[in-house]
Amino acid sequence: MSTELFSLAGKVAIVTGASRGIGRAIALGFADAGADLAVAARTEGDLDDLVTMIGAKGRKAIAVPTDVTDRSQIEVLIKRTVDELGKIDILVNNAGGTRFMSPAVALRPDGWDKAINLNLNSVFHATQLAAQEMLARGGGSIIQMSSVAGILGAQGLSFYSAAKGGVRLMSQAIAKELAGSNVRVNSIAPGWIATDLNEDMHGNEDSSKFITSMIPMARWGEPEEIVGAAIYLASDASSFVTGATLVIDGGQSA
Ligand SMILES: NC(=O)c1ccc[n+]([C@@H]2O[C@H](COP(=O)([O-])OP(=O)(O)OC[C@H]3O[C@@H](n4cnc5c(N)ncnc54)[C@H](OP(=O)(O)O)[C@@H]3O)[C@@H](O)[C@H]2O)c1
């Protein structure tokens, strides 16, 4: 019974930002739970490797090279998923991140635009397009990758905090709009998870110590520690959950 509750057998999922880090872990976890997958990111070679790994688990997968900052490429992602895998049950809007930090007073306007475009605007476009498809079919689950930065605000990351907070609140609003239509929209807010995104920090002893000093569990999280929450929100186990944010941060925001 408990395994059935968390099963994704017969479901089709899109995971963006699947080429590495948290997205890749979620795509592999979804395949283990029985889903077929469309995996998206900009780097085609990494996606092809992932498709091979998912195939080895006995699941179907397609690689769809996509820059999520371009709405027309998201349209192709949605269309190819429906054409080649038959439907969309689950969308994980995971692509995102930032490679720079800057105090707001010194931030270049184009830096603001770039971060908002990647971390907020793209999530709106993908959510809208996938929701239209899900509404036509009668249901679905949309999962947004927010961040603890979007709850607490993070110094030097005003733009990223605004985008990730925006994602969370936009999702709460859309969750209410779609609640009667069996399309659920929820967010995951990770704290510090060791990935390529923050390699310069977890790879540096002093920076890493500073980060872990803020975390009650006194360590970095691993991408695989986000997978259980994603499977929960994607599966029937969370059938009465919409508009929620699941925080996974080792106690940082407690
Ligand atoms: N790591 C953390 O501590 C942490 C904490 C809170 C929230 N998050 C969020 O979790 C998500 C995943 O982060 P991560 O740590 O796994 O980062 P990561 O290792 O840098 O991976 C980011 C993924 O997003 C893809 N991506 C980036 N820009 C893209 C674009 N324009 N179009 C399509 N795909 C794009 C990358 O692939 P390509 O480069 O091949 O496109 C890659 O697959 C992000 O939204 C991030 O903000 C991370």
The ligand as an SDF file (V2000), in Angstrom:
LIG
                    3D

 48 52  0  0  0  0  0  0  0  0999 V2000
   22.0530   23.8620   -4.7440 N   0  0  0  0  0  0  0  0  0  0  0  0
   21.4230   24.5790   -3.8320 C   0  0  0  0  0  0  0  0  0  0  0  0
   21.9490   24.8470   -2.7370 O   0  0  0  0  0  0  0  0  0  0  0  0
   20.0470   25.1100   -4.1190 C   0  0  0  0  0  0  0  0  0  0  0  0
   19.3290   25.6640   -3.0610 C   0  0  0  0  0  0  0  0  0  0  0  0
   18.0550   26.1610   -3.2870 C   0  0  0  0  0  0  0  0  0  0  0  0
   17.4950   26.0890   -4.5400 C   0  0  0  0  0  0  0  0  0  0  0  0
   18.2220   25.5560   -5.5770 N   0  0  0  0  0  0  0  0  0  0  0  0
   17.5900   25.5260   -6.8900 C   0  0  0  0  0  0  0  0  0  0  0  0
   17.5430   24.2000   -7.3520 O   0  0  0  0  0  0  0  0  0  0  0  0
   17.6100   24.1840   -8.7850 C   0  0  0  0  0  0  0  0  0  0  0  0
   18.7180   23.2530   -9.2390 C   0  0  0  0  0  0  0  0  0  0  0  0
   19.9260   23.7400   -8.7090 O   0  0  0  0  0  0  0  0  0  0  0  0
   21.2760   22.8780   -8.7020 P   0  0  0  0  0  0  0  0  0  0  0  0
   21.9610   23.2100   -7.4440 O   0  0  0  0  0  0  0  0  0  0  0  0
   21.0020   21.4660   -9.0660 O   0  0  0  0  0  0  0  0  0  0  0  0
   22.0660   23.6310   -9.8670 O   0  0  0  0  0  0  0  0  0  0  0  0
   23.0780   23.1140  -10.9870 P   0  0  0  0  0  0  0  0  0  0  0  0
   23.8330   21.9310  -10.5230 O   0  0  0  0  0  0  0  0  0  0  0  0
   23.8140   24.3410  -11.4420 O   0  0  0  0  0  0  0  0  0  0  0  0
   22.0840   22.6550  -12.1380 O   0  0  0  0  0  0  0  0  0  0  0  0
   21.2800   23.5980  -12.7870 C   0  0  0  0  0  0  0  0  0  0  0  0
   20.5260   22.9040  -13.8910 C   0  0  0  0  0  0  0  0  0  0  0  0
   19.7280   23.8910  -14.5770 O   0  0  0  0  0  0  0  0  0  0  0  0
   20.0410   23.8590  -15.9640 C   0  0  0  0  0  0  0  0  0  0  0  0
   19.8910   25.2030  -16.5210 N   0  0  0  0  0  0  0  0  0  0  0  0
   20.5140   26.3540  -16.1570 C   0  0  0  0  0  0  0  0  0  0  0  0
   20.1210   27.3630  -16.9410 N   0  0  0  0  0  0  0  0  0  0  0  0
   19.2010   26.8550  -17.8120 C   0  0  0  0  0  0  0  0  0  0  0  0
   18.4340   27.3840  -18.8670 C   0  0  0  0  0  0  0  0  0  0  0  0
   18.5110   28.6790  -19.2030 N   0  0  0  0  0  0  0  0  0  0  0  0
   17.6030   26.5620  -19.5460 N   0  0  0  0  0  0  0  0  0  0  0  0
   17.5100   25.2490  -19.2240 C   0  0  0  0  0  0  0  0  0  0  0  0
   18.2160   24.6740  -18.2340 N   0  0  0  0  0  0  0  0  0  0  0  0
   19.0540   25.4730  -17.5460 C   0  0  0  0  0  0  0  0  0  0  0  0
   21.4820   23.3320  -16.0280 C   0  0  0  0  0  0  0  0  0  0  0  0
   21.7680   22.6880  -17.2490 O   0  0  0  0  0  0  0  0  0  0  0  0
   22.4550   23.3870  -18.5200 P   0  0  0  0  0  0  0  0  0  0  0  0
   23.5760   24.2400  -18.0030 O   0  0  0  0  0  0  0  0  0  0  0  0
   22.8900   22.2120  -19.3290 O   0  0  0  0  0  0  0  0  0  0  0  0
   21.3690   24.1660  -19.1860 O   0  0  0  0  0  0  0  0  0  0  0  0
   21.4370   22.2820  -14.9220 C   0  0  0  0  0  0  0  0  0  0  0  0
   20.8450   21.0950  -15.3880 O   0  0  0  0  0  0  0  0  0  0  0  0
   17.7870   25.6410   -9.2150 C   0  0  0  0  0  0  0  0  0  0  0  0
   16.5390   26.2090   -9.5350 O   0  0  0  0  0  0  0  0  0  0  0  0
   18.3430   26.3020   -7.9580 C   0  0  0  0  0  0  0  0  0  0  0  0
   18.0850   27.6790   -7.9150 O   0  0  0  0  0  0  0  0  0  0  0  0
   19.4700   25.0630   -5.3860 C   0  0  0  0  0  0  0  0  0  0  0  0
  1  2  1  0
  2  3  2  0
  2  4  1  0
  4  5  1  0
  4 48  2  0
  5  6  2  0
  6  7  1  0
  7  8  2  0
  8  9  1  0
  8 48  1  0
  9 10  1  0
  9 46  1  0
 10 11  1  0
 11 12  1  0
 11 44  1  0
 12 13  1  0
 13 14  1  0
 14 15  2  0
 14 16  1  0
 14 17  1  0
 17 18  1  0
 18 19  2  0
 18 20  1  0
 18 21  1  0
 21 22  1  0
 22 23  1  0
 23 24  1  0
 23 42  1  0
 24 25  1  0
 25 26  1  0
 25 36  1  0
 26 27  1  0
 26 35  1  0
 27 28  2  0
 28 29  1  0
 29 30  1  0
 29 35  2  0
 30 31  1  0
 30 32  2  0
 32 33  1  0
 33 34  2  0
 34 35  1  0
 36 37  1  0
 36 42  1  0
 37 38  1  0
 38 39  2  0
 38 40  1  0
 38 41  1  0
 42 43  1  0
 44 45  1  0
 44 46  1  0
 46 47  1  0
M  CHG  2   8   1  16  -1
M  END
$$$$
